[in-house]
Amino acid sequence: MSENIISVNNLSVSFDYQENFLSKKQQIKAVNNINIKIKKGSFFGLVGESGSGKTTLGRAILGANKISTGNVIFHDDDRDFDLTTINSKEMKEYRKKAQLIFQDPYAALSPRMTVRDIIAEPLEVMKITNSREETDERVRDIASKCRLNLEHLRRFPHAFSGGQRQRISIARALVSNPKFIVADESVAALDVSIQADILNLLKQLQHELNLTYLFISHDLSVVAHVCDIVAVMYLGHIVEMAPSRELFSNPKHPYTKALLSSIPSIDPENKSKAIELEGEIPSAMNPPSGCVFRTRCPHASHDGKEANVEMGLVEVTPGHWVDRCGVNCA
Amino acid sequence: MVSAMLQILTKQNIKTMSHLLEIKNLDVKFDTDEGRITAIDNVSLKLDQGKVLGIVGESGSGKSVTAKSIMQLNPGNTIYNDDAEIIIDNENVLKFTSKNDLKKIRGGKVSMIFQEPMASFAPAIKIGNQMIEQLLLHKDIDKNQAKQISVDMLNRVGIADAEKRFNQYAFELSGGMRQRAMIAMALSTMPKLLLADEPTTALDVTIQAQVINLMKDIIKEYNMGVIFITHDLGVIAQVADDVAVMYLGSVVEQGPVNEILKNPLHPYTKGLLNALPDINNLDAPLQPIPGSIPSPLDRPSGCVFRTRCPHASQDGKEANIEMGLVEVKPGHWVDRCGVDCRKV
């Protein structure tokens, strides 16, 4: 039995892109040569700006995106699922064990279904329960775990606020008794007072139900608070990965440093000393060769600038991985 | 005796010094199929030239409606109260009805930057033409001059290749660039008052840092008054001089930004700060504010926050306290109920 629940090995995901029907087909590498291991029971954070490939990586791990090269392995108690060789019957089995919570609780719930039906749908589709009584039992059980009022199960989603809707989404994701959850920007659409409530709920459910999370977010302060280990993505690559305290107190890669310094401080006297990055994230169609960050790096080494350094994570202290180029230039 | 005289003198000074913007007793209601909704309840705000007033609050707190009222951009079913005043340059803009008068404020004296720059540019018109169009509308200049001003402005906000961008469409620019173009367009008519409605919310943090720095420079350079609306207390801390905290259409606390964020008194302001994950203090637990914002259709009577207040006084709970700001320290105003319930 492995201590990891997910192993991602040299994973790349590319999309075909054609500007118009005459032009040549291009490949966009959204996710590039990713290696991560997610430990059982951990809260794994994935941060990065838009276009960094975090959602694509999350979806690839769930088998919702095609894997171009490399593989993803899900270690269940008694067997492993390799997503590159899995057949459709096994995929159905996998879907019961790995689930997704979406970003926008307004778009994720069908307005024409009652809350009970929304939460029960996965059970019916996956044929997990055999009778209506059993389904109702499971729905009520998970709804109360997600702190939903059982009287609300008969209502439609429009009657609920953003926070309550997100709790419905969480209940639906958890009803099939999964072990691994991908939470893709699951608190980004919520107000701060409600965001805190949902984060606390996710934490509590993790302990109660023995869950492992892949938590995707662009909000570094949220990630710092809830995650045990954090990977920072930039343009399809992981540039730094470390236990969360270590990463936030001792960032090594210049991109991580810039990201952290960009968070506006809540203290008005602490006026921002943001390391300003020049320009914007380059297009994934045409990523820089060598280190992908070199075009914006405030202190790139000579080798880095000339793209002589290949991307690749190096372990600088136990558990703290930094991209090779970032180690040199820092 | 002398000090009393001085007090009178300074009071007179304050009276004669007119503010750039003064909102007095503003109520905004919307007539909907489900009934009359109170969006803003008795809001009064003041803003001087060269100052940034931050308005924070969660969704539904009435931040955007306040800003839109200043430009009279609220929809047709809006009802303002009769004694409300929004005074810009000694004129009550709420009394404006003719197109010419409205033109003076919309894009003239007042400009607005919206949250989603993609939605605020017309998709099928070149950015340059949109900039020229509004300049010709507000200034007595010809097309060439307008183009010159626009290109200069695009340069000023840090858009490389301004001439080329001038002839492009909004979809050809990246998110950060679009927001810069939006700022350039809003500033090109040299407004006295800038309304920025969540201008950095849709941007990534590194781009947000760029845009905030740019806005700070420009505010200083042009000495404008700015109303900066956001739900992000960190952004407020970095840009605002004063801050007003709104909840369900009412201002519950108001004052200098340093004072409000370091010494918050109203339970809602405190709740917001406690719910915020602080990267410098990872051990602090996240404390949500219990309950959720009530629907504006059944807005609580008395103190609007009483349904969620963690330590409401008996009077507060029973809605015996009328809303109203009280000055607890010079410049620091807190809603009456928020002052009382703390003592319990």
Interface residues (C-beta under 8 A of the other chain):
Chain A: E49 S50 S161 G162 G163 Q164 D191 V192 S193 I194 Q195 A196 D197 L199 N200 H218 D219 L220 S221 V222 A224 H225 S244 R245 F248 A258 L259 L260 S261 S262 I263 P264 S265 I266 D267 P268 E269 N270 K271 S272 A274 E276 L277 E280 I281
Chain B: E58 S59 S174 G175 G176 M177 D204 V205 T206 I207 Q208 A209 Q210 I212 N213 H231 D232 L233 G234 V235 A237 Q238 A240 V257 N258 L261 K262 G271 L272 L273 N274 A275 L276 P277 D278 I279 N280 L282 L286 Q287 P288 I289 S292 I293
